[in-house]
Amino acid sequence: MADTTVLREGLRFGEGPRQGPDGRLHYSDFYDHEVRALDLGTGEEEVVCEVPEQPSGLGWLPDGRLLVVSMKDRKVLRLEDGGALVEHADLDGVATFHANDMLVDAHGRAYVGNFGFDLHAAIAAGGEAPMLQPDWVAPGTPLALVRPDGSVEVAAEDLKFPNGMGLLPDGRLVVAETLAFGLTVFDVDPDGRLSGRRVFAFLRDHGIAPDGIAVDDDGGVWVAPALQPFVFRVEEGGEITRKVETGQVCFAVAIVDGRLVCCTAPSSQPEVVSGARLGRLEVFDL
């Protein structure tokens, strides 16, 4: 029996949940190519924009304009006040495969991860089991830093599928390295550059391949594990302090008004979810 309540059904594959400046929950649906905004109080929902090359991570510039990752063409797009979606940054010189999750800080700096290789093709060919072996090493790929003016640079090298990100209360950036089975933390310099890379939590012993994450006010990291129907709260050092069961595998998580919002689906494989509507938003009151 899941601990969560189903808030929305009929998604294809939800990702990138974030609370927007207007208080609403924003999220992407990969295979409907839509970014949506949901009022958790009234249940009213609208399509904010359509992203033909598949939307993922979301964030906002200080002036309130939405940034959205366009996965397949490796770009960050910007939604202008008049409703036009324009190119904000081209990640092609940094991202080595599909662009993916993103965190935008209060200064409008965006940190953007990418797959690093064709994960879906690898799983379709050989399943997930080979990737779970301790001697399997994923290809490394850079994490991108996009300045507010759209210029792009490498923030960190050789991450193993950099995925969800969050800022800790002390200002450090924590990154889920899905295929390193752990969370990595960086100091953030005043100019946004990263330094002091180290392990925040190693999660392989728990079978957790961290996907989306959300940081709470106490510095705990809520982890969507990508392989399991749970969300785990992890503290620095790797201690798991709480576990919430979801109805399906959880791939992304956000904290909105004291509630966990979980994007769940039976699988992340396109051939399973792109043609069906099995994805859900599930919520849990913290």
N, C-alpha and C positions, 0 to 999 in steps of 0.2 A: 504494500500500500504506500503510495507516494505521500510525502509530507506536503507537497505543493498543491495548489489549486490551479486548474487550467483557466487562463485568462482569455486566450485566443486560440482557435484552431484554424486549420485550413491554410497555414503557411506552406511554402515549398521548403525553404531553408532560411531561417532567421539568423542574423548575425549583427554584431556591432551595436548592441543596445547602449544607449546613452540618454541621460536626462538633459534636455535642451534648455536654453535660457528662458524659454516660455514655460518651463515646468513639465512639459509633456515628455513621454518616452518616445524617443526616435529609434528606429531600427531599420536594417536593410533586409530585404528578401532577395537572395542571390538570383533565383531563377524566375522570379516575376520581374526582376530588374527594377525594383522600386525601393525608394526610401519612404518610410511611413512615419507618421506622428500619431500617437495614441494618448488621449486624455484618460489617465487611470481613474479619475473621479467619475466622469460621465460615460466613459466607454466609446466616445466619439473618436473616429479615426479618419485621417486623410492621407492621400498620397502627396508627399512633399515634392518629389522629383522622380524622373525615370532615368536610369543609367544603362544604356544599351550594352556596355561591355562589363556589366555585372558589378553592383555596388557592394562595398564591405564596410570598412571602418568609417566612423563619423566623428566630427568635432566642430568647434566653432571658433572663428576669429573673435578678437575682443569687441569688434563692432557688431557681432551677432550673425554675421554671414556664415552659412553652413559650408563645411568642407566635407567631401565624400571621396573615398577611394574608388577609383574605377579599375577593377582588377585586371582584366585581360589586356588592356592597352597600357597598364602600368602608369597611371596618371592619378593626380589628385585634382578633383574638380571643385569649383566654387560656385555656390548658388547666389546670384546677384539679387538685389532687392526687387528688381522687376520680374524675377522668375527665370531669367536665363541662366543656364548651366555652362560655365566657361572653364577653360583649362587654367588651373592654378599652378601646377608643377608637373613636370615630366620626369618620371623615376627610371626611365629606361637605362640610364647610365649607371644606376646603382642596383636596382632590383634584378635578380637573375631568373625569376619566373613571376607568376601572378602576384601583384601587390595585394595586401590583405588588411590586417588590422591597423589601427592608427590611434594615437593619443595626441591631442592638441592641448598645449598648456595655456596658462593665463596670458602669456605674451603672444600667442598665435603661432608658436613654433610647433610643427607637427613631426612626430616620430612615426615612421611607417615601416612595417615589416613586410616580408614577402615569403612565398613558399620555398624558394631556393631551387626547386626542381619539381617535376610533374608528379606530385604525391598521388593524385587520383589514379594515374596510369600505373604507378608502381603497385598500388594496392590492388587494382584490377588484375594485374598480371600475377602477383605472388601473394596477395593477402597481407594482413597486418602482422602476422606472426614473425617474419624475418626481422622486422623493425623493432620487435620487442626483445631481441637477443642482445645481451650485453656487448658483444663484439661488433654489432652493426653500428656504423657511424654515418650519420646523415651528412649530405653535402652542406658546407657552410655558406652563408650568404650575408651580405651587409644589412645593417639597419640604417634606414635613410633619415636624415634630418632635413625638413623643409622649412626654410625661413618664411616669415610672413610675406615677404615680397615674391615668394615662389622659387627662390634659388634653392638648389639641392646639393647636399654634401653627405658624405659617409659619417654616420654617428658612431658606429662600432662595426668591426669586422667579424666574420666567421661565427655567426650565430646559427644554431641548428633549428631552422624554421621559427624565426621570431614571430610571436603571435600577440596575444593580449598584453596590454601595458597599463600601468597605473602609477600615480605619484603617491609616495608614502607621506605621512604627516610631516616628516623632517625634510621633505623636498627631494629625496632620492627617487630614481626611476626604477621600477621593477618590471622586468620583461619575462614573459612566459616563453621559454625555449621548448617548444612542443617535443621535438625529437632529441633533445638532450634530457628529457624527463625531469625538468627542474625549472626553478625561477632564478633569474640572474638579476643582480641589483647594481646600479651605477650611481656614482655621485654626479650631480648636474652642476656644471660650472655656471657662473653668472651669464655667460653668453650662450648657454644652452648646450655646449659640448659636454660629452660624457667622459668620465674617467673613473678609476678605482673599481674596475669590474671585479665582481666576486659572486659567490654562490649565496643566494638568499635561502633556498630550500631545495634539497635534492629529493625527488619524489619517485624515482624508479622502484624503490622497495615497496611502494604502495600501489604500483601499477598505474600511476597517474602520468598521462601525457598532457600537460596543461595547455589548454586552448585559451578561451577568454578568461579574463580575471577582473575583479573589482576590489578596491582597497577600502576598508572601513576606517572609521575615525580613530580606532585604536591601533592602526597599523597592521591589522590582520589582512590577509589576502584570501579572498574567496575565489576558488579555482573551479572552472568548468573542465572536467577531465577528458573530454573527447572520446573516451572509450567506455565510460561507465554512466549509469543513470543516477548520478549524485552531483552535489556541489560540496566541496571541502573548504573549510576555513583553515588556513595554514599560517603559522607564525614563523618569524625569522629563525632559522635553524632547522626547520622542517617538522615541528610538532603540529599534528592535526588536532585542532581543538573542537571542531564541530563538523557534522556531516548531515546534509539535507538530501533526502531521496527525492528524485524527480521521476516523472512518469516514463520518460524516454532518456536516451543519452543526452547529456547537456554539453553544448558547444560554446555557449557564451553566457555571461552573467553581468548584471548591473545592480547597483543599489539605488533605489528610487523611493524617496519618502519613507525610509525605514523598512522597505520590502526588497527582497531579492527578486529580480526579474530574470528568468532563465529561458534561453532559446534552446529548445529541444527538438530532436528528430530521431528517427530510427537509425540513421546513418548519415555520413557526410558525402558518400559517393554519389556523383551526379546521376548515374544510371538508376539509382534507387529513389532519389528524392526530387529530381528536376521535373519529372512528369506527373508526380503525385502531389497531394496536399496533406502531408502527414506531419508537417512541422507545427509546433505549438509555442506559445508564450505561457510559461507557468510562473506562479508567484508564491512567495513564502514570506510571512510576516516575521520580521526579526524582533 
